[in-house]
Amino acid sequence: MDLGPVFPVLKPASWPGAPSNLVRPLVPGLALPGQPLVAFNYPGSGLRPFVGPARLEKLGQTAEQLAQEALGNLSRNQPVCSLTTINLPGGGALEVASGPQDPFAVERILHAAFMRYLQAEVFKTEFLAVGIPGRPFLFAAPLERALSGELLEVTRWTHGKLAEDSDDRLSPEVWVLSEGRLVGRVALEGGRPTVDMIA
């Protein structure tokens, strides 16, 4: 049966389907408990099945080959994104790139060309900060807006508003990207945001 194209899908670290399906951490080189998982799904199929070991064997692919195919399908799917001004929980406002109408909004963090576009063309910054508190919320802004605490604040606030047992609740963290690649996260040290880069 043809299930259509496979796509990456982000799931929370506690996703119950993880043991029986092919998953990897969002940032494999970053030892961070609780980071979201990347699973692989066929959203065009009415069944919306995930790829597990049996499906992978039937396809005759390695996990890496399947991941590359899924990322390729994501990159060919047109992003729906716009600049939005959001009100901060503690007052003030923050302009972010957000795509709530995009069915793959949170997965865009894996879409290297699109992240490079946001970094270089939209924000014209060396490093891009991205929050993915939960589906369908992706907040992207220059790293400076994360180090000021603003992006971290709205990401954590949004994450906290989502149901704890929901598969759509992803991460209170803000991730750092350069040239479309995930290179670290924004961490709090001594109450101040700093960048924790991948070793």
C-alpha positions in Angstrom: 0.0 0.0 0.0 1.4 3.4 -1.0 1.3 5.7 2.1 2.6 8.7 0.3 5.6 10.8 1.3 7.2 10.4 4.7 7.8 13.5 6.8 9.6 14.2 10.1 7.3 15.0 13.0 8.3 16.4 16.4 7.1 14.7 19.5 7.8 15.4 23.2 10.6 13.4 25.0 8.0 11.5 26.9 6.1 10.4 23.8 4.6 6.9 24.5 5.2 5.8 20.9 9.0 6.3 21.1 9.9 2.7 22.1 8.1 1.1 19.2 9.1 3.7 16.5 12.1 5.1 14.8 13.1 8.3 16.7 16.1 10.5 17.3 16.7 13.5 19.6 16.2 16.9 18.1 19.9 17.8 18.6 21.8 14.5 18.7 25.1 16.2 19.9 23.4 18.0 22.8 23.0 15.9 26.0 19.8 17.5 27.2 17.2 15.4 29.0 13.7 16.3 27.8 14.6 17.6 24.4 12.0 16.8 21.7 12.2 13.7 19.6 12.1 13.5 15.8 9.8 10.7 14.6 8.8 9.9 11.0 5.2 9.8 9.8 3.0 9.5 6.6 0.6 12.5 7.1 -1.0 12.0 3.7 -2.3 8.6 4.6 -5.6 8.3 6.4 -3.9 6.0 8.9 -1.1 8.5 9.6 1.3 5.7 10.6 4.8 6.2 12.1 7.9 4.4 10.9 8.9 1.5 13.1 11.6 -1.2 12.7 9.3 -3.4 10.6 8.4 -0.6 8.2 12.0 0.4 7.9 13.0 -3.2 7.1 10.2 -3.5 4.5 11.4 -0.3 2.9 15.0 -1.6 2.7 16.4 1.6 4.0 18.6 2.6 6.9 17.4 5.0 9.5 19.7 7.7 8.1 18.3 7.2 4.5 14.8 7.5 5.8 15.6 10.6 7.8 17.2 12.2 4.7 14.1 11.3 2.6 11.8 12.8 5.2 13.9 16.0 5.5 13.9 16.3 1.7 10.1 16.0 1.6 9.9 18.7 4.2 12.2 21.0 2.3 10.0 20.6 -0.9 6.9 21.5 1.1 6.3 25.3 0.9 6.6 27.0 4.3 3.7 29.3 5.4 5.3 31.9 7.6 4.9 35.6 8.4 6.3 38.2 10.8 4.1 38.6 13.8 4.2 40.9 16.8 3.3 39.1 20.0 2.6 40.5 23.4 5.0 39.3 26.1 3.5 37.8 29.3 5.5 40.4 31.4 4.6 43.3 29.1 6.1 44.6 25.9 6.1 43.1 22.5 8.4 40.9 20.3 8.4 40.5 16.6 8.9 36.9 15.5 8.6 34.8 12.4 5.8 32.4 13.0 3.7 30.0 10.9 0.6 28.9 12.8 -1.2 28.1 9.5 1.7 25.8 8.4 0.9 22.1 9.1 4.7 21.6 9.6 5.3 24.8 11.6 7.3 23.2 14.4 9.2 20.9 12.0 10.5 23.9 10.1 13.3 24.0 12.7 14.7 21.0 10.7 14.2 22.8 7.4 17.8 24.1 6.8 17.1 26.3 3.8 14.2 28.0 5.4 16.1 28.6 8.7 18.9 30.1 6.6 16.4 32.3 4.9 15.0 33.6 8.2 18.5 34.1 9.6 20.1 35.9 6.6 17.2 37.5 4.7 14.5 38.2 7.3 16.5 39.0 10.4 19.9 39.6 9.0 21.6 38.1 12.0 24.5 35.7 12.6 22.6 33.4 14.9 18.8 32.6 14.9 17.0 31.7 18.0 13.9 29.4 17.7 11.3 28.4 20.3 9.1 25.4 19.6 6.9 25.3 22.8 4.3 23.2 21.1 2.3 22.6 18.0 1.6 24.9 16.1 3.9 27.5 17.7 7.3 28.3 16.2 8.8 31.5 17.3 12.0 32.7 15.5 14.0 35.8 16.2 17.6 37.1 16.3 19.6 35.5 19.1 19.9 38.9 20.9 16.1 38.7 21.6 16.6 35.4 23.3 19.7 36.5 25.3 17.6 39.5 26.5 15.2 37.0 27.9 12.2 38.0 25.8 12.0 35.0 23.5 12.8 32.6 26.3 9.9 34.2 28.3 7.3 33.8 25.6 8.4 30.3 24.7 8.3 29.1 28.4 5.0 30.8 28.9 3.4 29.2 25.9 4.8 25.8 26.8 3.4 26.1 30.2 -0.1 26.8 28.9 -0.3 23.5 26.9 -1.6 20.4 28.6 1.3 18.4 30.2 0.2 15.1 28.7 -0.3 16.4 25.2 1.8 15.1 22.3 1.7 18.7 21.0 3.6 20.1 24.0 7.3 20.1 22.9 9.9 22.2 24.7 10.4 25.2 26.9 13.9 25.6 25.5 15.0 28.1 22.9 17.3 26.6 20.2 20.2 28.3 18.4 20.8 27.9 14.7 23.5 29.1 12.3 23.5 28.5 8.6 20.3 26.4 9.0 21.9 24.0 11.5 21.0 23.5 15.1 24.2 24.5 17.1 23.0 24.9 20.7 20.4 26.2 23.0 19.8 29.2 25.3 20.4 28.2 28.9 19.9 30.1 32.1 23.1 30.4 34.2 22.9 32.4 37.4 19.5 33.7 36.2 20.9 35.1 33.0 20.4 33.6 29.5 23.6 32.3 27.9 24.3 30.1 24.9 25.1 26.4 25.5 26.8 25.3 22.2 26.9 21.7 21.0 30.4 20.3 21.7 
